Each structure stands twice: as C-alpha cells, then as structure tokens.
Amino acid sequence: MCCPAIVKTSFKLWAALLPVTLFSGVPCASGNGLTVDYPIFLNIGVRSAGRTGVIVQPAVEGLRGPRRFRVGDVDCLRFQCPFSQQAFGRAAWDMLVRLDLRRADGIRFKFRAVDISSVGYFSFHFKSGNGWYTAEFTPRATGEWETIHIRKADTVVEGTPAGWGRIGALRISAWRGEHRSTAFDIAAIGARRCEDSIVIVRGVPAVVLDAAEQTELAGSLKHAQRIAGILENYGVVPAFVDEADVDAPLLASARTVVLPYNPFMTDKVADGLAEFVEKGGTIVGFYTIHPKLQAVTRIRKTGYMKARDVPGGIGGILFRQGRLPGAPRMVPQQSWNVNLLEAPGEPLAVWQTADGQPTRLPAVVHGRGAVWMSHVLLNSTRKEGGLALLAMVGSQQPGVWRIAAHAALRDLGKELPHGSVEKALAALAKEEGHDQTVNALARQIRAARRHAVSDFNRGRYRQSLVSAQRANWFLKEAYFRAQRSVSGEFRGVWCHRGYGIKNWSWEQTLQRLEDAGFNTVMPNMMDAVQAWYPSRILYSRWKESKAGDPLDACLRAARGHNIDVHVWMMVLRFGDTADKGTMQRLENCGRTQVDVHGNAAQYWLCPNSPDNRRRVLQAVAEVAHRYPIDGLHLDYVRFAGANYCYCSHCRGRFEAMVGHRIEPWPSAVRENSQLARQWAMFRQQTITSLVRTINTVVDQVRPGIALSAAVFPDPNRAGEVVGQDWSSWAENDYVDFICPMNYTSNRHAFAQLLHKQTNRLEGTGTRLYPGIGLRSEELNAVEVIEQIKAVRAARTGGFVVFEYDLEQAVNVFPHLAKGVTKPSD
C-alpha cells in the first residue's frame, strides 16, 4: 500500500524538464475508455519501478494524500474530499515538478467524477517562484472521462511568480460547497505545443506591485486574455508568456511578439525586445510603449488624451482604405482615453467620433518592425475587432491568413450548440420558431461555404475567410430566428448609469429595451454615499444629467413602454467616482470596513456602524417614499471579502454576542475554531439583519413593491466568504426574488449553479431570477441565448442580464429580439 499522505508515481526526469520534443508526438491513448488527444508528460497513476518519481502530497493540513486507483484499464489517482468534516473548507494537493511551460498552451488532464455537487468550485494552480498562476474550472462530472484544459491565458496572478519557464508545482483544489464528502480521479497530464513564431507577452512583471498597480495588473491580465482568445478563435495559438519569461532563446524562435498591454515593462525586457527588432523581429503593440521601444521602432508617444476632451467623443477606429490588408473599414470601440502616437508615414487608422466623424488622432500606426494601436483592443463587436487584430498580426506574418481561413471552415457552426453546420440546420428545422426565413438562410449558408472552400483551394485566404464568416453569419441568423419566445417571464437588465445609456435619453434607452422584448430595468440610482436623483440623504449627482432628475425621467419613460423600474442600490459600497476626500472622511469616522491587518477597505462601508445603518435606511425610505418605483434592488449587501470586517463596531457587537472580551484581536477569532464558527455566524447574522430591516422599512413606506438582491451564486460560499446567507432571506420572506450573479461563459458551470440555487430555494416563496454575465464575461448573443434556455429549463420564471449599455444594446439585444425574447405581437 502507498503512504496515505504522499504518492510517488512514474515520471521520467526528461519529461519533468519538458523539452520541446515532448510536444511533437502523435495523439496517444491510455487504457479503455480514456482517449488522449494530447502528448502526455505525466501518467500520475502508473507504477513503474526504477524511474524517477513525482511526489503528490496534500496541500491542506490533515488531508490524506491520493491513492492509486484503476478505472477499467485506466491507471489514475483518486482524490478524496472529506467535506463532511467541518475542518475542510478546501481539499488541495500538490504535484512537485520541474516544468518549462513557455511553449505549451497550458495544461490538459483527464478528469472523472460521478457526483461533485458538494464542490463549490475547482481551481488549478501553477507554482512559480514566489507566486502562483491560478484558474478555475468546471467539470461535467458525468462519470465518464473528460479532458480539462487549463489555458495559461485564463490564469490570474497571486504573489510574484517567476514566469512560465519555472513551474515547480501543480496544485489542484476543490472548494467545499456542501458539507458532504466526494471524490474525483485524475490521469494523463500533458499539454500541446504552441505556434512559437508568435509570442504574446502578458504584462506581468517579476516585481512586487502596490495596491494601485495590482488594480492595473488586473486590466493587463484581461487584455492579454482577450488577445489570446481572439487569435485562438482564428486557429492561431501563439506561445503565451509573462515578461519574466522573455529571454534570448525564447525570442530566437519568434518572428512576432504581441504586447496586449504592458504598463510595468522593465528596462531589461525592453532591451531584449529592442534587440529582437534590431535582428528583424516584429512587434504588434497596444497602448503603452516603453521609451526604448519608441527609439527602436520610431513610434513616439507625444501625449495623452481622455475621450471627454475629444470633441464628439470616441466611437471607433476608422481604417484607411488599403493601408492594412484584411482590416475592416471600421471597428466600433468606445475607448475612454488614447495615447498620442507619432510615427513615420500616415496612420493606418484614425479614431472617429461617436457620430462617425473622423478625427486626426492616430489609432493604429506603423514604424520600424512594429504596428501599434494607441489604446487597448476592446473587441466589443467580436468580428470587426478580431479582424483588426488579425490584420495587424498578418501584416507581420501573412501566413496567419491561411491558418485563419482553414480554422473558419473547420469550425463553421462550432459556436452553436449543435457542433456542425448540417447538425445545426437539422436541429433548427425542428425548432418551434422555425419559419421560411430559416430555409432561405440555409441556402445562403451552403452557397457561402462553397465560395469559401473554392477561394481556399485557390490560395485566396483572406477572401476565403470573408466567405466563411459570411456563412457563419447566416448560420447564426438562422439560429436567432429559430428560437422561441416565452410569454409572462421576468426579463430584466442591470443598467449601471443613472442617466441610462450614454448619449441616449431614457426614452431612447427604454424604447430599445422594449423592442428587445425586456420588461424590467434596474438602473443604478444610488450607492452608499451618492444618488442620481435630488436626495436629502446622499450626495446628489443628478445635476450632471442634462435631462433633469434622471430617476423621474426613467420612470416617466418606463410607463410609456410597459417597463418596470427597480432602483438598483449599492448598499455598502460606493462608486470609484467618489472623491478621495469623502473616502478619507469616512475612514477617519470609523465607517469603512477594516481587514484583518487593520487596513481600511476602499469604497466599502461597515454594516455594523450605527451611522452607516441609519444612513442606508434613511436613503431607502426616501427613494421609496418620493418615487413610484416598482421595486428596490439591493447590491453589495455584503462584506468586502473573507478578511472583513474587524473594525471596532464589529468587534464590539461580536463580543456582546459571545459574552466576553476577545484577546488578542483579531487573531483569536481566526485561530480558535469555536470562535471562528461563531464569527462566521455573526457575519451572516449582520447582513441578514440589515436585509430584514430594509424589508421592514420598504413595507412601511411603500407596501407592495418588490425587494430583491444580487448575491454571490454559490449559497454556501456566499455565506462563508461575504456573509450572504441568502437562503435564509428567502425562507423568512425578506426578499421577493434573488438574482445570483451566475457570471460564467461555461454552460456546464451555469447549469450546475442553477441546480444548486433551485434546490436551495425550493419550498420558499422567493423567486429565482439568475444573473447572466453578458458584459462581465464578454458573452456573445449565442452564449446568452443558451443561458436563457438553461434558465427556462430550470423553470425559474425569469432572468436578469448584466448589463445594458451601448455596446450590448446595439450588438446583442437585437439578436435576442429575433427569437428568444421576441416581443409579443
């Protein structure tokens, strides 16, 4: 028998170093029922005497190590998650390795589980230097083997990792969702090699960042993920590395380096890239440009401008005809600022105003061995932004057009749930919403595909790509029109601005919403310190609106369009538009949340401060009394995170609850298991009491309006992490409906969340209207429709979409209106 804490398994040393040759093999298989379509470098369940072993050990104190297991002919490791025991909120294990993953697409492994409903979520971690790369994943858990792919581009950063070339451990973590034990199996870990002639360098420096820089880093990660995703959708899978990975050997095999947004680039990295350009390499860059790269590329930054200082604002990128082959004529993009770039020759593209007028501001320029965009690429419309990026890369490496055309033909229909064109057409013909328009579109789909194949065979790759995309457009149009609308359901949107959609009146905003078949708007009219209406309680920003009182304007427009208005209130958080003086005054008065180290949380107010609670209730009473609203929607009615709040108010109330003084504070609360359980209960009771009191005020001031709340999606994690025991709110009728923020692009994860949520609310009178993360997850219209269909399958009676702004109103909601939310005639 193996040791219960540590497992050594077969692992050749040469594989641990992950040489390039590892990825050149053919697809392989390991046992019946386990087909592996990627090269394996670690068969973690196989015994083999005389070989160097890899250690697999628990990463949580008291947890047992995995044991070797056999499923049919498959050797694997079985990992037990003892979640029925209170001590284990997480089960995690480390595989100690030595890996260079710079030229890999990430990690793939085989996963098998029968029931993981007790798991809140899974995460995978790569140990590197003094930090980690981390990503979450969601298995289907059907009892069959499935491939889990952890993309490097999807990871976030913890600590200060030393790069993908120095991976010292792989960690898998299962986080408790229910107090019920479970298990899962893992086998066959490996990866695929990338196309390393193109390298994306993510803006993660190997230096410690302060709090403000960490915020900037989050944006850098998002932009790199977006760039990688666009190229992968075109079939181009570049090497994806961080700045710490950039060295001469890596650049020696590269022809093009892509810099999505690199605000912290060091001189050392810039020197390496400058030498790369000197030797004939090329760069596709965005927004920031290091002075040393300015010198070598002859692209200079001469200034900076905010969109509000541009007459007419910024509405898109206008490419000059013929200057960048393959680029679209225009890319809609509402950038909030731009760098002013100066380069040899005329710009490849300029910025245009919100109403379509060209400006003189360069948007894309070219210099010596480089093409640079003066802001990040937002790609809000998917197609145009993606083509612009492909054209920028293609200007340096024309071969990407062949790859992209081949991928477009191969993946035609892949975006739809059916998997192929013919299966999609057959399935759409059976949809209840099917009409003759779908038949006509089917003919156009096949004709466009024929043109794409013909152009590809003749070597006309850009034209082939255009035809393939045209076929895909027709296919999605048929899909949109074949969807069925359901009458009587709650269809809501969150709208983050009190004035509605930027540059639109509330009349225009709600007309478009009604046209899309939606019946409820949740405008963000108030937060913890500010209001978008003339308030006597909160600081009023309503005068910034040119249309008078925005809430009154919203209500008047809504009545004309049969739309209900539920005022969205950020209960304990205020927006980052608040001035620093306000934040400092609140901190000085002891009203902000405080973390375990005594640091005040920016923008967060403590729910146990008497002043904060009084102000919240006064603001609730005011808006409910003065305006004929249909509902009040609570958001940020929670703690800022697991490490909050340890301020004097929380300490005093907690000590009163347990009946004695606690020393030392707050470490005793975290180290004593009994106090820790009481503390968790206290945090949940704090938030629940606030929701209960708000409910009482609403019933007194305006009986009959709906009270609702946006909450963390997993009911157990919501209580443990942020104090939201929202199932108890439902059981006690404190809220009329709950909107869990089910923000994920993974269909299976979305369905699993719905299952947990419907089970938790079963038997209560509280309705479930799940939140769909349209903007937060950058979903396309097909992904939104599939999540709406999942909600309908769960019979919740409605949903809410985050969020309703200009890009979504123009590019997504009209597609929903063609079928899935089509208004009644």
Salt bridges, closest charged atoms under 4 A:
ASP37 OD2 - ARG192 NH2 3.46
ASP75 OD1 - ARG70 NH1 2.51
ASP94 OD1 - ARG171 NE 2.60
ASP100 OD1 - ARG102 NE 3.18
ASP105 OD2 - ARG108 NH2 2.57
ASP105 OD2 - HIS149 NE2 3.42
ASP154 OD1 - ARG151 NH1 2.57
GLU178 OE2 - ARG760 NH2 3.35
ASP185 OD1 - ARG78 NE 2.64
ASP185 OD2 - ARG112 NH1 2.94
ASP196 OD2 - ARG103 NE 3.09
ASP196 OD2 - ARG193 NH2 2.52
GLU232 OE1 - ARG151 NE 2.93
ASP242 OD1 - ARG202 NE 2.86
ASP247 OD2 - ARG102 NH1 2.92
ASP267 OD1 - HIS290 NE2 2.95
ASP271 OD1 - LYS292 NZ 3.00
GLU275 OE2 - LYS279 NZ 3.14
GLU278 OE1 - ARG368 NH2 2.83
GLU342 OE2 - ARG300 NH2 2.56
GLU346 OE1 - ARG320 NH1 2.81
ASP411 OD1 - ARG410 NE 2.91
GLU415 OE1 - LYS476 NZ 3.62
GLU422 OE1 - ARG446 NH2 3.30
GLU422 OE2 - ARG449 NH2 2.86
GLU432 OE1 - ARG484 NE 3.63
ASP455 OD1 - ARG460 NE 3.12
GLU477 OE2 - ARG481 NE 3.12
GLU477 OE1 - LYS818 NZ 2.78
GLU489 OE2 - ARG491 NE 2.89
GLU489 OE2 - ARG792 NH2 2.55
GLU507 OE2 - HIS561 NE2 2.67
GLU514 OE1 - HIS561 ND1 2.83
GLU544 OE1 - ARG541 NH2 2.79
ASP552 OD2 - ARG556 NE 2.88
ASP611 OD1 - ARG614 NH2 2.33
GLU622 OE2 - ARG626 NH1 3.36
ASP630 OD2 - ARG559 NH1 3.32
GLU655 OE2 - ARG651 NE 2.94
GLU655 OE1 - ARG661 NH1 3.51
GLU663 OE2 - ARG651 NH2 2.98
GLU663 OE2 - ARG661 NE 3.21
ASP714 OD2 - LYS756 NZ 3.12
GLU720 OE2 - ARG176 NH2 3.39
GLU720 OE1 - ARG717 NH1 3.50
GLU778 OE2 - ARG226 NH2 2.48
GLU783 OE1 - ARG382 NH2 3.86
GLU786 OE2 - LYS789 NZ 3.47
GLU803 OE1 - ARG497 NH2 3.65
GLU803 OE2 - ARG775 NH1 2.51
ASP805 OD2 - ARG775 NH1 3.25
